[in-house]
Amino acid sequence: MMTHRLIHAAKAALCRLMFCLSLVSLLSLVSLVTHAEQSTDYEALFNAPADNAGLSKLVTRLGGGESARGEFTQSRYLKVLKKPLVSRGEFLFQDKLGIAWLQTAPFPSGLVLTQNTLVQIDADGNRQVSHADDNPQAGAMAQMMPNLMSALLSGDLAPLQAQFTLHLLQQADCWQLGLEPIDPLVKQAMPRIVLQGSEGLESLSLLDNRGDLSIIEFNALAQRPLTADELAYFRLDSDPRPATEAR
């Protein structure tokens, strides 16, 4: 029994570590670019304040819908490691409910973010629920991330202006949106966020104060209603399947 509890606690701790290192990504075109070169590119972005005309143009490019499903590949570049840590899976988004990250490799795990709740799912489908009142930083993240994805996937950027200082670079074939959180709790966890795409959202990246970089590239994005099985991940009273069974 004690061994089982220790294993369960270790899994939960590992899921929390994955969450803290996760939730972000970078340009799909820069996978071979060095860490230093990426930082230089971002300095140019964060020296370019967004204006209303530019944001209106970006909204037109994004289009959007109320729900979506897609696949992701996440790479975490840590200064202490020579090679990135890579994980893969799928995500589910519903405007009124939140977002679910369902990792399938290197091991199955899940993370569901709603406006007031963070749910971690282990490989056996066991869930650990955290509420905003239990952990202020986790609560701030659980509120911010669904709003961020909702803005980018629905094409409504207005809510972001209340939560972030916005920076924008646009060209004919691509755009970059830089975000600096206003909330100090969120800023401590994610001081700078970069989103990029050609038309819709293709990647999202996180730069932290230690110089580490997390990258998530989105693929096979389909803006469509979620199935009943997919919606079950957002119900606190449901018994969701392990992430490896999500489709």
Buried (B, 14 or more C-beta within 10 A) or exposed (E): EEEEEEEBEEBBEBBBEBBBBBBBBBBBEBEEEEEEEBEEBBEEBBEBEBEEEBBEBBBEBBEBBBBBBBBBBBBBBBEEEEEBBEBBBBBBBBBEBBBBBBBBEEBBBBBBBBBEBBBBBBBEBBBBEBEBEEBEBBBBBBBBBBBBBBBBBBBBBEEBBEBBBBBBBBEEEBBBBBBBBEBEBBBEBBBBBBBBBBEBBBBBBBBBEEEBBBBBBBEEBEBEEBEEEBBBBBEEEEEBBBBBEBE
